[in-house]
Amino acid sequence: MAKGKHQTKQQWSEYSLIDCGDGRKLERFGSVVLIRPEPAAIWSPKFEAKEWEKRAHAECIQLANNKAEWKFSKDFNKTWNVSYPLRGKPISFNLQLTRFKHVGLFPEHFLNWNYIYDSVKKIGPSAKVLNLFAYTGGASLAAKAAGADVVHVDSIKQVISWAKSNMVSSNLNDIRWVVEDALKFVAREHKRGNIYQGVILDPPAYGLGAKGERWRLEDSIKELMQMVNGVLDKRNHFVVLNTYSPGFTPLVVENVMKSTIHKSKHHSAKELFLLSETGYKMPTGVTGIATSA
């Protein structure tokens, strides 16, 4: 089931990948057009540099320390909002420019939000969902909008605050917020005997934990997924795993899930990509799914 790709087309009016190439991407979030680094875009863009400069409000410049600075070419509100029409229940995101290249949203995940919403609806009002490495909460909002009891875990306090603001803007409430290392939290949940019908993971390829612990996905993925298997409802569950490491192909992700998520009957993985207005397919990672059904 790892064959094929998971295409993210022009299905969201408030986001568009306009063009990409030469290590950059030109994209629109609502009314704001940005240029950001994209190492995978090693081909030539379709538009000339003048066209990019004409359209962009700002460009993100990568610095040597893996941080970034923004160069502005047009005046615009540096904090703004976009919404996604999730099955007729809009969820909202408060965006801003960060020194880590991000704006508070991974747009390629919106098909995952649909899947999460639909999966929770099938399980029913008793669904309990755990979102690990949860960032600004797109998946948490999707699960809560469908009626789930949601636990949102991230190691960065400021990011939790950002996710809370998105919940308020989405007219939702009662998400449980946990500032902690994801692996440590799920290990304790397993010891406590807590069970979830849905688990969502969006781990970085590498990074630091809440107390400065060094994180490398290749070193921790098996232990992490084994812990996830331990907190799953055996009869009724789903797992969504997003990965960004270059070596994590769909086959690798599917095999990892098959070898660790033993409670699931079905395992699959697909490459995510965004389709640009100029016709390029911009790879954005791999999503694996495991289900009890």
ZAROMAR-340785 format. One record per residue (C-alpha): x, z, y; residue in one letter; residue number from 1. Coordinates in nm, 2 decimals. Layout:
// ZAROMAR-340785
<atom xx="X" zz="Z" yy="Y" drenvo="A" lomar="NUM"/>
...
//
This chain:
// ZAROMAR-340785
<atom xx="0.00" zz="0.00" yy="0.00" drenvo="M" lomar="1"/>
<atom xx="0.30" zz="-0.01" yy="0.23" drenvo="A" lomar="2"/>
<atom xx="0.27" zz="-0.38" yy="0.30" drenvo="K" lomar="3"/>
<atom xx="0.15" zz="-0.52" yy="0.62" drenvo="G" lomar="4"/>
<atom xx="0.16" zz="-0.40" yy="0.98" drenvo="K" lomar="5"/>
<atom xx="-0.07" zz="-0.19" yy="1.20" drenvo="H" lomar="6"/>
<atom xx="-0.14" zz="-0.40" yy="1.50" drenvo="Q" lomar="7"/>
<atom xx="-0.22" zz="-0.24" yy="1.83" drenvo="T" lomar="8"/>
<atom xx="-0.38" zz="-0.52" yy="2.03" drenvo="K" lomar="9"/>
<atom xx="-0.53" zz="-0.54" yy="2.38" drenvo="Q" lomar="10"/>
<atom xx="-0.82" zz="-0.31" yy="2.29" drenvo="Q" lomar="11"/>
<atom xx="-0.77" zz="-0.05" yy="2.56" drenvo="W" lomar="12"/>
<atom xx="-0.85" zz="-0.17" yy="2.91" drenvo="S" lomar="13"/>
<atom xx="-0.64" zz="0.11" yy="3.07" drenvo="E" lomar="14"/>
<atom xx="-0.31" zz="0.01" yy="2.89" drenvo="Y" lomar="15"/>
<atom xx="-0.13" zz="-0.31" yy="2.85" drenvo="S" lomar="16"/>
<atom xx="0.22" zz="-0.41" yy="2.73" drenvo="L" lomar="17"/>
<atom xx="0.28" zz="-0.70" yy="2.97" drenvo="I" lomar="18"/>
<atom xx="0.62" zz="-0.82" yy="2.85" drenvo="D" lomar="19"/>
<atom xx="0.93" zz="-0.69" yy="2.68" drenvo="C" lomar="20"/>
<atom xx="1.29" zz="-0.79" yy="2.62" drenvo="G" lomar="21"/>
<atom xx="1.66" zz="-0.74" yy="2.72" drenvo="D" lomar="22"/>
<atom xx="1.62" zz="-0.37" yy="2.62" drenvo="G" lomar="23"/>
<atom xx="1.32" zz="-0.30" yy="2.85" drenvo="R" lomar="24"/>
<atom xx="0.94" zz="-0.32" yy="2.85" drenvo="K" lomar="25"/>
<atom xx="0.70" zz="-0.39" yy="3.13" drenvo="L" lomar="26"/>
<atom xx="0.37" zz="-0.20" yy="3.08" drenvo="E" lomar="27"/>
<atom xx="0.06" zz="-0.09" yy="3.27" drenvo="R" lomar="28"/>
<atom xx="-0.10" zz="0.25" yy="3.25" drenvo="F" lomar="29"/>
<atom xx="-0.42" zz="0.23" yy="3.44" drenvo="G" lomar="30"/>
<atom xx="-0.33" zz="0.08" yy="3.78" drenvo="S" lomar="31"/>
<atom xx="0.04" zz="0.18" yy="3.76" drenvo="V" lomar="32"/>
<atom xx="0.30" zz="-0.08" yy="3.62" drenvo="V" lomar="33"/>
<atom xx="0.63" zz="0.06" yy="3.50" drenvo="L" lomar="34"/>
<atom xx="0.95" zz="-0.07" yy="3.36" drenvo="I" lomar="35"/>
<atom xx="1.10" zz="0.15" yy="3.09" drenvo="R" lomar="36"/>
<atom xx="1.40" zz="0.13" yy="2.85" drenvo="P" lomar="37"/>
<atom xx="1.32" zz="-0.01" yy="2.50" drenvo="E" lomar="38"/>
<atom xx="1.63" zz="-0.04" yy="2.28" drenvo="P" lomar="39"/>
<atom xx="1.45" zz="-0.23" yy="2.01" drenvo="A" lomar="40"/>
<atom xx="1.36" zz="-0.52" yy="2.25" drenvo="A" lomar="41"/>
<atom xx="1.68" zz="-0.72" yy="2.19" drenvo="I" lomar="42"/>
<atom xx="1.52" zz="-1.06" yy="2.25" drenvo="W" lomar="43"/>
<atom xx="1.47" zz="-1.23" yy="2.59" drenvo="S" lomar="44"/>
<atom xx="1.16" zz="-1.15" yy="2.79" drenvo="P" lomar="45"/>
<atom xx="0.92" zz="-1.43" yy="2.87" drenvo="K" lomar="46"/>
<atom xx="0.89" zz="-1.35" yy="3.24" drenvo="F" lomar="47"/>
<atom xx="1.18" zz="-1.38" yy="3.48" drenvo="E" lomar="48"/>
<atom xx="1.33" zz="-1.07" yy="3.64" drenvo="A" lomar="49"/>
<atom xx="1.16" zz="-1.15" yy="3.98" drenvo="K" lomar="50"/>
<atom xx="0.82" zz="-1.14" yy="3.81" drenvo="E" lomar="51"/>
<atom xx="0.89" zz="-0.80" yy="3.66" drenvo="W" lomar="52"/>
<atom xx="1.01" zz="-0.67" yy="4.00" drenvo="E" lomar="53"/>
<atom xx="0.71" zz="-0.81" yy="4.17" drenvo="K" lomar="54"/>
<atom xx="0.47" zz="-0.63" yy="3.93" drenvo="R" lomar="55"/>
<atom xx="0.64" zz="-0.30" yy="3.88" drenvo="A" lomar="56"/>
<atom xx="0.57" zz="0.02" yy="4.08" drenvo="H" lomar="57"/>
<atom xx="0.88" zz="0.19" yy="3.94" drenvo="A" lomar="58"/>
<atom xx="1.16" zz="0.15" yy="3.69" drenvo="E" lomar="59"/>
<atom xx="1.31" zz="0.41" yy="3.46" drenvo="C" lomar="60"/>
<atom xx="1.69" zz="0.40" yy="3.45" drenvo="I" lomar="61"/>
<atom xx="1.85" zz="0.55" yy="3.14" drenvo="Q" lomar="62"/>
<atom xx="2.14" zz="0.79" yy="3.21" drenvo="L" lomar="63"/>
<atom xx="2.43" zz="0.88" yy="2.99" drenvo="A" lomar="64"/>
<atom xx="2.29" zz="1.22" yy="2.89" drenvo="N" lomar="65"/>
<atom xx="1.98" zz="1.06" yy="2.73" drenvo="N" lomar="66"/>
<atom xx="1.78" zz="1.16" yy="3.04" drenvo="K" lomar="67"/>
<atom xx="1.65" zz="0.93" yy="3.31" drenvo="A" lomar="68"/>
<atom xx="1.58" zz="0.87" yy="3.67" drenvo="E" lomar="69"/>
<atom xx="1.31" zz="0.66" yy="3.84" drenvo="W" lomar="70"/>
<atom xx="1.37" zz="0.39" yy="4.09" drenvo="K" lomar="71"/>
<atom xx="1.05" zz="0.32" yy="4.30" drenvo="F" lomar="72"/>
<atom xx="0.96" zz="-0.02" yy="4.44" drenvo="S" lomar="73"/>
<atom xx="0.60" zz="0.04" yy="4.55" drenvo="K" lomar="74"/>
<atom xx="0.41" zz="0.35" yy="4.68" drenvo="D" lomar="75"/>
<atom xx="0.17" zz="0.51" yy="4.43" drenvo="F" lomar="76"/>
<atom xx="0.03" zz="0.84" yy="4.33" drenvo="N" lomar="77"/>
<atom xx="0.30" zz="1.00" yy="4.10" drenvo="K" lomar="78"/>
<atom xx="0.04" zz="1.18" yy="3.90" drenvo="T" lomar="79"/>
<atom xx="-0.26" zz="0.98" yy="3.78" drenvo="W" lomar="80"/>
<atom xx="-0.52" zz="0.98" yy="3.50" drenvo="N" lomar="81"/>
<atom xx="-0.63" zz="0.73" yy="3.23" drenvo="V" lomar="82"/>
<atom xx="-0.90" zz="0.77" yy="2.97" drenvo="S" lomar="83"/>
<atom xx="-0.96" zz="0.63" yy="2.63" drenvo="Y" lomar="84"/>
<atom xx="-1.31" zz="0.54" yy="2.50" drenvo="P" lomar="85"/>
<atom xx="-1.29" zz="0.73" yy="2.17" drenvo="L" lomar="86"/>
<atom xx="-1.60" zz="0.63" yy="1.98" drenvo="R" lomar="87"/>
<atom xx="-1.80" zz="0.66" yy="2.29" drenvo="G" lomar="88"/>
<atom xx="-1.65" zz="1.00" yy="2.38" drenvo="K" lomar="89"/>
<atom xx="-1.38" zz="0.94" yy="2.64" drenvo="P" lomar="90"/>
<atom xx="-1.06" zz="1.15" yy="2.62" drenvo="I" lomar="91"/>
<atom xx="-0.84" zz="1.18" yy="2.93" drenvo="S" lomar="92"/>
<atom xx="-0.47" zz="1.19" yy="2.99" drenvo="F" lomar="93"/>
<atom xx="-0.30" zz="1.32" yy="3.31" drenvo="N" lomar="94"/>
<atom xx="0.01" zz="1.11" yy="3.35" drenvo="L" lomar="95"/>
<atom xx="0.34" zz="1.17" yy="3.54" drenvo="Q" lomar="96"/>
<atom xx="0.69" zz="1.04" yy="3.54" drenvo="L" lomar="97"/>
<atom xx="0.94" zz="1.25" yy="3.34" drenvo="T" lomar="98"/>
<atom xx="1.32" zz="1.26" yy="3.32" drenvo="R" lomar="99"/>
<atom xx="1.29" zz="1.18" yy="2.95" drenvo="F" lomar="100"/>
<atom xx="1.14" zz="0.83" yy="3.01" drenvo="K" lomar="101"/>
<atom xx="0.79" zz="0.94" yy="2.90" drenvo="H" lomar="102"/>
<atom xx="0.48" zz="0.95" yy="3.11" drenvo="V" lomar="103"/>
<atom xx="0.27" zz="1.18" yy="2.88" drenvo="G" lomar="104"/>
<atom xx="0.12" zz="0.92" yy="2.64" drenvo="L" lomar="105"/>
<atom xx="0.22" zz="0.71" yy="2.34" drenvo="F" lomar="106"/>
<atom xx="-0.03" zz="0.43" yy="2.37" drenvo="P" lomar="107"/>
<atom xx="0.03" zz="0.28" yy="2.03" drenvo="E" lomar="108"/>
<atom xx="-0.13" zz="0.59" yy="1.88" drenvo="H" lomar="109"/>
<atom xx="-0.48" zz="0.51" yy="1.99" drenvo="F" lomar="110"/>
<atom xx="-0.57" zz="0.35" yy="1.65" drenvo="L" lomar="111"/>
<atom xx="-0.46" zz="0.68" yy="1.49" drenvo="N" lomar="112"/>
<atom xx="-0.70" zz="0.87" yy="1.72" drenvo="W" lomar="113"/>
<atom xx="-0.98" zz="0.65" yy="1.59" drenvo="N" lomar="114"/>
<atom xx="-0.88" zz="0.73" yy="1.23" drenvo="Y" lomar="115"/>
<atom xx="-0.85" zz="1.10" yy="1.30" drenvo="I" lomar="116"/>
<atom xx="-1.19" zz="1.11" yy="1.47" drenvo="Y" lomar="117"/>
<atom xx="-1.36" zz="0.92" yy="1.19" drenvo="D" lomar="118"/>
<atom xx="-1.19" zz="1.14" yy="0.92" drenvo="S" lomar="119"/>
<atom xx="-1.30" zz="1.46" yy="1.08" drenvo="V" lomar="120"/>
<atom xx="-1.66" zz="1.33" yy="1.11" drenvo="K" lomar="121"/>
<atom xx="-1.66" zz="1.25" yy="0.74" drenvo="K" lomar="122"/>
<atom xx="-1.54" zz="1.60" yy="0.65" drenvo="I" lomar="123"/>
<atom xx="-1.79" zz="1.76" yy="0.88" drenvo="G" lomar="124"/>
<atom xx="-1.81" zz="2.06" yy="1.11" drenvo="P" lomar="125"/>
<atom xx="-1.60" zz="2.28" yy="0.88" drenvo="S" lomar="126"/>
<atom xx="-1.29" zz="2.07" yy="0.93" drenvo="A" lomar="127"/>
<atom xx="-0.98" zz="2.25" yy="1.04" drenvo="K" lomar="128"/>
<atom xx="-0.69" zz="2.04" yy="1.18" drenvo="V" lomar="129"/>
<atom xx="-0.33" zz="2.12" yy="1.23" drenvo="L" lomar="130"/>
<atom xx="-0.13" zz="1.91" yy="1.48" drenvo="N" lomar="131"/>
<atom xx="0.25" zz="1.96" yy="1.46" drenvo="L" lomar="132"/>
<atom xx="0.49" zz="1.83" yy="1.72" drenvo="F" lomar="133"/>
<atom xx="0.17" zz="1.77" yy="1.91" drenvo="A" lomar="134"/>
<atom xx="0.31" zz="1.67" yy="2.25" drenvo="Y" lomar="135"/>
<atom xx="0.04" zz="1.62" yy="2.52" drenvo="T" lomar="136"/>
<atom xx="-0.24" zz="1.63" yy="2.26" drenvo="G" lomar="137"/>
<atom xx="-0.39" zz="1.29" yy="2.20" drenvo="G" lomar="138"/>
<atom xx="-0.45" zz="1.36" yy="1.83" drenvo="A" lomar="139"/>
<atom xx="-0.57" zz="1.71" yy="1.91" drenvo="S" lomar="140"/>
<atom xx="-0.82" zz="1.58" yy="2.16" drenvo="L" lomar="141"/>
<atom xx="-0.94" zz="1.32" yy="1.90" drenvo="A" lomar="142"/>
<atom xx="-0.99" zz="1.59" yy="1.63" drenvo="A" lomar="143"/>
<atom xx="-1.16" zz="1.83" yy="1.88" drenvo="K" lomar="144"/>
<atom xx="-1.39" zz="1.55" yy="2.01" drenvo="A" lomar="145"/>
<atom xx="-1.51" zz="1.50" yy="1.65" drenvo="A" lomar="146"/>
<atom xx="-1.59" zz="1.87" yy="1.61" drenvo="G" lomar="147"/>
<atom xx="-1.28" zz="2.01" yy="1.43" drenvo="A" lomar="148"/>
<atom xx="-1.12" zz="2.35" yy="1.47" drenvo="D" lomar="149"/>
<atom xx="-0.78" zz="2.24" yy="1.61" drenvo="V" lomar="150"/>
<atom xx="-0.44" zz="2.42" yy="1.61" drenvo="V" lomar="151"/>
<atom xx="-0.19" zz="2.25" yy="1.84" drenvo="H" lomar="152"/>
<atom xx="0.18" zz="2.33" yy="1.78" drenvo="V" lomar="153"/>
<atom xx="0.47" zz="2.23" yy="2.00" drenvo="D" lomar="154"/>
<atom xx="0.80" zz="2.40" yy="2.08" drenvo="S" lomar="155"/>
<atom xx="0.80" zz="2.33" yy="2.45" drenvo="I" lomar="156"/>
<atom xx="0.58" zz="2.55" yy="2.67" drenvo="K" lomar="157"/>
<atom xx="0.55" zz="2.30" yy="2.96" drenvo="Q" lomar="158"/>
<atom xx="0.42" zz="2.04" yy="2.72" drenvo="V" lomar="159"/>
<atom xx="0.15" zz="2.28" yy="2.59" drenvo="I" lomar="160"/>
<atom xx="0.04" zz="2.33" yy="2.95" drenvo="S" lomar="161"/>
<atom xx="0.02" zz="1.95" yy="2.99" drenvo="W" lomar="162"/>
<atom xx="-0.19" zz="1.93" yy="2.68" drenvo="A" lomar="163"/>
<atom xx="-0.42" zz="2.20" yy="2.81" drenvo="K" lomar="164"/>
<atom xx="-0.48" zz="2.00" yy="3.13" drenvo="S" lomar="165"/>
<atom xx="-0.57" zz="1.70" yy="2.91" drenvo="N" lomar="166"/>
<atom xx="-0.82" zz="1.91" yy="2.72" drenvo="M" lomar="167"/>
<atom xx="-0.99" zz="2.02" yy="3.04" drenvo="V" lomar="168"/>
<atom xx="-0.99" zz="1.66" yy="3.18" drenvo="S" lomar="169"/>
<atom xx="-1.16" zz="1.55" yy="2.86" drenvo="S" lomar="170"/>
<atom xx="-1.43" zz="1.81" yy="2.89" drenvo="N" lomar="171"/>
<atom xx="-1.33" zz="1.98" yy="2.57" drenvo="L" lomar="172"/>
<atom xx="-1.24" zz="2.35" yy="2.49" drenvo="N" lomar="173"/>
<atom xx="-1.12" zz="2.60" yy="2.24" drenvo="D" lomar="174"/>
<atom xx="-0.81" zz="2.43" yy="2.10" drenvo="I" lomar="175"/>
<atom xx="-0.57" zz="2.69" yy="1.98" drenvo="R" lomar="176"/>
<atom xx="-0.22" zz="2.66" yy="2.14" drenvo="W" lomar="177"/>
<atom xx="0.09" zz="2.76" yy="1.96" drenvo="V" lomar="178"/>
<atom xx="0.44" zz="2.74" yy="2.12" drenvo="V" lomar="179"/>
<atom xx="0.67" zz="2.75" yy="1.82" drenvo="E" lomar="180"/>
<atom xx="0.90" zz="2.55" yy="1.59" drenvo="D" lomar="181"/>
<atom xx="0.67" zz="2.34" yy="1.37" drenvo="A" lomar="182"/>
<atom xx="0.85" zz="2.39" yy="1.04" drenvo="L" lomar="183"/>
<atom xx="0.85" zz="2.77" yy="1.08" drenvo="K" lomar="184"/>
<atom xx="0.48" zz="2.78" yy="1.18" drenvo="F" lomar="185"/>
<atom xx="0.36" zz="2.57" yy="0.89" drenvo="V" lomar="186"/>
<atom xx="0.58" zz="2.78" yy="0.65" drenvo="A" lomar="187"/>
<atom xx="0.41" zz="3.10" yy="0.77" drenvo="R" lomar="188"/>
<atom xx="0.06" zz="2.94" yy="0.75" drenvo="E" lomar="189"/>
<atom xx="0.14" zz="2.86" yy="0.38" drenvo="H" lomar="190"/>
<atom xx="0.25" zz="3.22" yy="0.32" drenvo="K" lomar="191"/>
<atom xx="-0.07" zz="3.34" yy="0.49" drenvo="R" lomar="192"/>
<atom xx="-0.28" zz="3.12" yy="0.27" drenvo="G" lomar="193"/>
<atom xx="-0.44" zz="2.93" yy="0.56" drenvo="N" lomar="194"/>
<atom xx="-0.59" zz="2.59" yy="0.46" drenvo="I" lomar="195"/>
<atom xx="-0.64" zz="2.27" yy="0.66" drenvo="Y" lomar="196"/>
<atom xx="-0.85" zz="1.96" yy="0.60" drenvo="Q" lomar="197"/>
<atom xx="-0.63" zz="1.76" yy="0.84" drenvo="G" lomar="198"/>
<atom xx="-0.26" zz="1.77" yy="0.93" drenvo="V" lomar="199"/>
<atom xx="-0.10" zz="1.54" yy="1.19" drenvo="I" lomar="200"/>
<atom xx="0.27" zz="1.52" yy="1.25" drenvo="L" lomar="201"/>
<atom xx="0.46" zz="1.34" yy="1.52" drenvo="D" lomar="202"/>
<atom xx="0.82" zz="1.46" yy="1.47" drenvo="P" lomar="203"/>
<atom xx="1.10" zz="1.32" yy="1.68" drenvo="P" lomar="204"/>
<atom xx="1.39" zz="1.15" yy="1.51" drenvo="A" lomar="205"/>
<atom xx="1.61" zz="1.43" yy="1.65" drenvo="Y" lomar="206"/>
<atom xx="1.59" zz="1.71" yy="1.90" drenvo="G" lomar="207"/>
<atom xx="1.60" zz="2.08" yy="1.96" drenvo="L" lomar="208"/>
<atom xx="1.35" zz="2.35" yy="1.85" drenvo="G" lomar="209"/>
<atom xx="1.20" zz="2.63" yy="2.05" drenvo="A" lomar="210"/>
<atom xx="1.52" zz="2.84" yy="2.03" drenvo="K" lomar="211"/>
<atom xx="1.77" zz="2.56" yy="2.05" drenvo="G" lomar="212"/>
<atom xx="1.77" zz="2.47" yy="1.68" drenvo="E" lomar="213"/>
<atom xx="1.90" zz="2.13" yy="1.62" drenvo="R" lomar="214"/>
<atom xx="1.65" zz="1.89" yy="1.45" drenvo="W" lomar="215"/>
<atom xx="1.72" zz="1.58" yy="1.25" drenvo="R" lomar="216"/>
<atom xx="1.42" zz="1.43" yy="1.07" drenvo="L" lomar="217"/>
<atom xx="1.62" zz="1.30" yy="0.78" drenvo="E" lomar="218"/>
<atom xx="1.74" zz="1.65" yy="0.70" drenvo="D" lomar="219"/>
<atom xx="1.41" zz="1.82" yy="0.72" drenvo="S" lomar="220"/>
<atom xx="1.14" zz="1.57" yy="0.63" drenvo="I" lomar="221"/>
<atom xx="1.10" zz="1.67" yy="0.26" drenvo="K" lomar="222"/>
<atom xx="1.08" zz="2.04" yy="0.33" drenvo="E" lomar="223"/>
<atom xx="0.84" zz="1.98" yy="0.61" drenvo="L" lomar="224"/>
<atom xx="0.61" zz="1.76" yy="0.40" drenvo="M" lomar="225"/>
<atom xx="0.62" zz="2.00" yy="0.11" drenvo="Q" lomar="226"/>
<atom xx="0.50" zz="2.28" yy="0.34" drenvo="M" lomar="227"/>
<atom xx="0.22" zz="2.05" yy="0.46" drenvo="V" lomar="228"/>
<atom xx="0.12" zz="1.99" yy="0.10" drenvo="N" lomar="229"/>
<atom xx="0.09" zz="2.37" yy="0.06" drenvo="G" lomar="230"/>
<atom xx="-0.16" zz="2.41" yy="0.34" drenvo="V" lomar="231"/>
<atom xx="-0.39" zz="2.12" yy="0.25" drenvo="L" lomar="232"/>
<atom xx="-0.74" zz="2.16" yy="0.11" drenvo="D" lomar="233"/>
<atom xx="-0.71" zz="2.01" yy="-0.23" drenvo="K" lomar="234"/>
<atom xx="-1.05" zz="1.85" yy="-0.25" drenvo="R" lomar="235"/>
<atom xx="-1.09" zz="1.71" yy="0.10" drenvo="N" lomar="236"/>
<atom xx="-0.81" zz="1.62" yy="0.34" drenvo="H" lomar="237"/>
<atom xx="-0.61" zz="1.37" yy="0.53" drenvo="F" lomar="238"/>
<atom xx="-0.25" zz="1.36" yy="0.66" drenvo="V" lomar="239"/>
<atom xx="-0.11" zz="1.14" yy="0.94" drenvo="V" lomar="240"/>
<atom xx="0.27" zz="1.12" yy="0.98" drenvo="L" lomar="241"/>
<atom xx="0.43" zz="0.92" yy="1.26" drenvo="N" lomar="242"/>
<atom xx="0.80" zz="0.84" yy="1.24" drenvo="T" lomar="243"/>
<atom xx="1.05" zz="0.68" yy="1.48" drenvo="Y" lomar="244"/>
<atom xx="1.39" zz="0.69" yy="1.30" drenvo="S" lomar="245"/>
<atom xx="1.53" zz="0.34" yy="1.25" drenvo="P" lomar="246"/>
<atom xx="1.58" zz="0.40" yy="0.87" drenvo="G" lomar="247"/>
<atom xx="1.22" zz="0.51" yy="0.82" drenvo="F" lomar="248"/>
<atom xx="1.06" zz="0.18" yy="0.70" drenvo="T" lomar="249"/>
<atom xx="0.71" zz="0.18" yy="0.57" drenvo="P" lomar="250"/>
<atom xx="0.84" zz="0.19" yy="0.21" drenvo="L" lomar="251"/>
<atom xx="1.05" zz="0.49" yy="0.29" drenvo="V" lomar="252"/>
<atom xx="0.77" zz="0.68" yy="0.45" drenvo="V" lomar="253"/>
<atom xx="0.53" zz="0.60" yy="0.17" drenvo="E" lomar="254"/>
<atom xx="0.78" zz="0.72" yy="-0.09" drenvo="N" lomar="255"/>
<atom xx="0.84" zz="1.04" yy="0.10" drenvo="V" lomar="256"/>
<atom xx="0.47" zz="1.11" yy="0.12" drenvo="M" lomar="257"/>
<atom xx="0.42" zz="1.03" yy="-0.25" drenvo="K" lomar="258"/>
<atom xx="0.70" zz="1.27" yy="-0.35" drenvo="S" lomar="259"/>
<atom xx="0.58" zz="1.56" yy="-0.14" drenvo="T" lomar="260"/>
<atom xx="0.20" zz="1.54" yy="-0.07" drenvo="I" lomar="261"/>
<atom xx="0.10" zz="1.59" yy="-0.43" drenvo="H" lomar="262"/>
<atom xx="-0.26" zz="1.70" yy="-0.35" drenvo="K" lomar="263"/>
<atom xx="-0.34" zz="1.35" yy="-0.22" drenvo="S" lomar="264"/>
<atom xx="-0.47" zz="1.07" yy="-0.44" drenvo="K" lomar="265"/>
<atom xx="-0.38" zz="0.78" yy="-0.20" drenvo="H" lomar="266"/>
<atom xx="-0.06" zz="0.73" yy="0.01" drenvo="H" lomar="267"/>
<atom xx="0.02" zz="0.43" yy="0.24" drenvo="S" lomar="268"/>
<atom xx="0.24" zz="0.35" yy="0.53" drenvo="A" lomar="269"/>
<atom xx="0.24" zz="0.07" yy="0.79" drenvo="K" lomar="270"/>
<atom xx="0.46" zz="-0.04" yy="1.08" drenvo="E" lomar="271"/>
<atom xx="0.30" zz="0.02" yy="1.42" drenvo="L" lomar="272"/>
<atom xx="0.35" zz="-0.24" yy="1.70" drenvo="F" lomar="273"/>
<atom xx="0.21" zz="-0.33" yy="2.04" drenvo="L" lomar="274"/>
<atom xx="0.12" zz="-0.69" yy="2.11" drenvo="L" lomar="275"/>
<atom xx="0.24" zz="-0.79" yy="2.45" drenvo="S" lomar="276"/>
<atom xx="0.05" zz="-1.02" yy="2.69" drenvo="E" lomar="277"/>
<atom xx="0.34" zz="-1.27" yy="2.64" drenvo="T" lomar="278"/>
<atom xx="0.30" zz="-1.28" yy="2.26" drenvo="G" lomar="279"/>
<atom xx="0.58" zz="-1.04" yy="2.14" drenvo="Y" lomar="280"/>
<atom xx="0.52" zz="-0.78" yy="1.88" drenvo="K" lomar="281"/>
<atom xx="0.69" zz="-0.47" yy="2.00" drenvo="M" lomar="282"/>
<atom xx="0.77" zz="-0.23" yy="1.71" drenvo="P" lomar="283"/>
<atom xx="0.69" zz="0.13" yy="1.79" drenvo="T" lomar="284"/>
<atom xx="0.74" zz="0.32" yy="1.46" drenvo="G" lomar="285"/>
<atom xx="0.58" zz="0.38" yy="1.12" drenvo="V" lomar="286"/>
<atom xx="0.26" zz="0.57" yy="1.04" drenvo="T" lomar="287"/>
<atom xx="0.20" zz="0.71" yy="0.69" drenvo="G" lomar="288"/>
<atom xx="-0.14" zz="0.83" yy="0.57" drenvo="I" lomar="289"/>
<atom xx="-0.22" zz="1.04" yy="0.27" drenvo="A" lomar="290"/>
<atom xx="-0.58" zz="1.12" yy="0.17" drenvo="T" lomar="291"/>
<atom xx="-0.77" zz="1.31" yy="-0.10" drenvo="S" lomar="292"/>
<atom xx="-1.04" zz="1.04" yy="-0.12" drenvo="A" lomar="293"/>
//
